[in-house]
Amino acid sequence: MALFNRNKTSDTAEMSFVDHLEALRGHLFRSVLAIVIGGIIVAVYNDFFVRNVLMGPTHGNFPTYAWLCKVGHALGMGDTLCMKIMDVKMQSTSVSGQFSMYFTVLVIGGIIIAFPYIFWEFWRFIRPALTKKELSRTRGVIFWVSLLFFSGVFFGYFVIAPYTVNFFANFQLDENIQNQWTIESYIDTLIPLILGTGLAFQLPLVMFFLSKIGLVTPSFLRSVRKYAIVIILIVAGIITPPDVISQIIVTMPLILLYEVSIWLSARVVKEKAKAEALEWS
């Protein structure tokens, strides 16, 4: 029994279940290979990625700190957006701690670098199941998915991560208690923030495709807007420190992405109505 049609030489060309699994294995293998290549790039430039990228938010000269301070002064907010220069001490409490974290950095760095190719392999796998009309409506999907992902990653890295790191670095219950983080806890905090934001920025495209298949309509998205804003506020509260300014900075882009999702959904519905009108005429 065929799972879907292959749009290569004929619309009727079919793949068996075994062929389908074989194709999936090939896509997964090439995706893993791309991650390995990305990891090798990180390994070659290890000093730069560790000192300037991974540990960047812990440095007082991280560009976000100076930029936000300038924005605060320009808006007449004084030093409200300025962050206190921190003194973060890192330590490794296990024999193989730094060694295992090194490979974690290679894998995560490889995934981020290879993301466009990984999604391209995923797209190659599902593309044969789409009709020619559907394919024509999804042109540029790899570009837009990659753009939104990297936009989310950059936002998470340059906005959420420094706010989180700075807040917890300067938070003290008592002046006699020093913040000495383990490298494991630092990375375990940073990675979900950055990758999670990259995935969260996919919201407009998710809503776009849900609208394409009729599961979501702009009227529905408008009717649940207030609930969506509450959920966004909760998410922002979870991924940011308990700081009002940082929560606002995270909330605003997510609300904007939701509004963009409504606009895209409305556009899809309008195109569908136009196509149906042409069919009846």
N, C-alpha and C positions, 0 to 999 in steps of 0.2 A: 504493500500500500504506500503510495507516494505521499510525502509530507507537503511538498509545494513544488511549483513549476520552476524550471530553470529558464531564464530569459537569455539564452546564449545564441543558439542557432534556430530554435523554434519555441513558440509559446507552449507547445505541448510536450516538450522534452521534460521527462520526469526523473527524479532521484528516488532511489529506494532508501529505506531507513538506514541500511548499512552505509550506503554512499553518503548519506546526510551526516552520519557520525564521522566518517572518514574525512569529509570536508571540514567539519568542526575541529577535528584533531589537527588538521593542517593549519587552520587559522590560529588556534591556541598555541601551537608550536612556534609559528612565526611571531606571534605577539610576545611570547616569553623570550625569544631570541632578541627582539627589539628592546625589551627591558634589560637584558644582559648587556647589549651594546650601550644603552644609556647608562647603566651602572659602570661600565668600563670608562666612559667619558668622565663620570664623577670621580672614579678612582685615579685617573690620570691627573686631574686637577683637584686632587684631594685637599691640599692645603687651602686653596681658594674656597672650595665649597664648605669646608668645615669652619675655617676661621671667619670668613666674610659672609657666608650665606647662613649656615646652620647656627652659628653663634652670633650672627649679626645683631639680632634684637637685644642682646645682652650688652652691647657696646654703647657707650654714651654718645658716640659720634654717628650712630645709626641715622640715616637721612630722615626718617619719619619724625624723629624727635625735634629736629631743627625746623622742619617744614611745618609741622603742626603749631609750633610756637610762633612762627612768622604769621600763619593764618590767624591765630588768635589775636595777635597784635593788630593785624590789618582790619579785623572785624571789631576792634575796640573792646575786646574781651580781656585785655591785659595778659596775665600769665595763666589764665584758666586752662588753656590747652597745652601749656608747657609741662613737660614731665621732668621729674627729679632724676638727675644722673644717678645711676645705680652702681652698686659694687657687688656683682653676683659672683659667688664662689661655686665652682663645680667640683664634684668628686665622683669617683667610681668606687663602689663598696664591694664589688665582687672581682674575683681573679680575672674572669674573661669579660667583664663588663664593657670595657672600651672596645674590645675586639668584636663582641656581638653587636654593639651599637654601630660599629663601622660598617658592618654588612647591612644593618637596617638602613643606614644612610644611603648605601649603594642601591638597595632595592627601591626605596621611596624616590630617590633622585632619578633612577632609571624609569620608573613608572611615569613621573611627571614629564621627563624629556620625551619619552616615547608615546605619550598619550595620543597625539594625532594619528600615529601609525596604528596604535592599538584599536582606536575607534574605527579607522579605515578598514582593518581586518574584520571587525564586528559588522560593519556596514556591508562589506563584500559577502558576508555570510547570510544576512537577511535580505539583501537586495533582490535575489532571484524570486523571492516570494511576492514581490510587489509588481503591480501592473505597470505598463508603459506610462499610463496617465499619472499613476502615483509617483513614479520615478521622476517625471517631468516637474512635479510639484515639490520635490525634495532636493533640487539642485543646490549645491553649496552647503549641504548639511554638515559635511566634515569640517568646512571652514568655520561655520557658526558654532558648532559644538566645541571645537578647539578654542575659538576666540573666547567664548563664555567661560570655558574651564580655566584658561590661563588668566582671564580677568578676575575670576574668583580666587585663584591661587595667589595672584599678586595682591589682591585686596586683603586676603587673609594674612599674607606674610607682612605686608607693609603697614596694615592698619590694625587688625585684630591682634596679631601676635605681639607687636611691641607694647600695646596697651595691657595685654594680659601679663606679659613678662614684667613690665615696669610696675604694675600694681602689686603683684605678689612679691617682687623683689624688695619693695619698699614697705610692705605690710609687716608690722611687728606687734605682737601681743605685749612684749616687754623689751626694753632696750638691751637687756642681758641675753636675749635670745637672738642668735645669728641665723640668717638664712643661708644654709649651705645645701644646695640641691645636688641630687645625683644626676648624672648625665642621662640615666634611663628615664627618670621622672620628667626631665626637661623635654626630651624627645617625645615621650608619650603624651605630653601636653600639647606640643607644637604640631605634630603630624595631623591629629584629628581636626585641629583648627583650620589648617591650610587646605587639606584635601576635602574636608567637609564643606568649606566655603566654595571651593571649586565646583563641587557637585551641586551645591545649593544654587549656584548661578545658572544651572541648566533649566531652572523653572520655566522660563518662557518657551523653550523648545519642547519641554514635556507637555505643557498646556497646548502648544501648537499641534502636536501630533494627536493628543487626546481629542482635540477639536476636529481633527481630520477624520477620525473614526467615529465621531459622534457621541463620545462619552462626556464631553464638556461643552458648554455653550457660554457665550459672553454674559447672557442674562443670569445664568447660574453663578458665574464668578462674581458678578456685581452683587448678587443677593447675599453671598457669603463673605463679602469683602470684610465686614467688621469682625467676623470670626477668624478670617485669615490674618488680619492685623494682630489680633490677640495671640494667635499661634506664632506669628513672626516675633512679637515681643517676648514670648516665652523662649523661643529658640535663641534670640539675641541675648536674653538673660542667662541662658545656659552656657553659651560659647564665649561670653565675655565676663570679665571680673565685675563685681558689684559696684560699678561706677556708672553714673547716669550718662555722662558724656560719651563714654565708649559704647554704651548700649544704643544711644541715639545714632551714633556714627554707623553702627552695624545695621540698625533697623531701617534707616532711610533707603539705602540701596535695595534691600529686600522688598520693601513696599513698592519702590519704583519698578523692580522686576515683575512684581505681581500686576501692576498697572499695564506694563508692556504685554504681559500674558493676556490680559483682557483685550487689548487692542489687536493682538495677533489672532485671538479666537474670533473676534468680531470680523476680522478680515477673511478668515476661513469660511465663516457662515455666509458672508456676503458673496464670496466666490461660488459657493455651493448653490446659493439661490439664483445667481446669474446663470450658472450652467444648467440648472433645472429649467429656467425660463427659456433658454435657447432650445432645449430638447422638446419642450411643449410647443414652441412656435413653428 
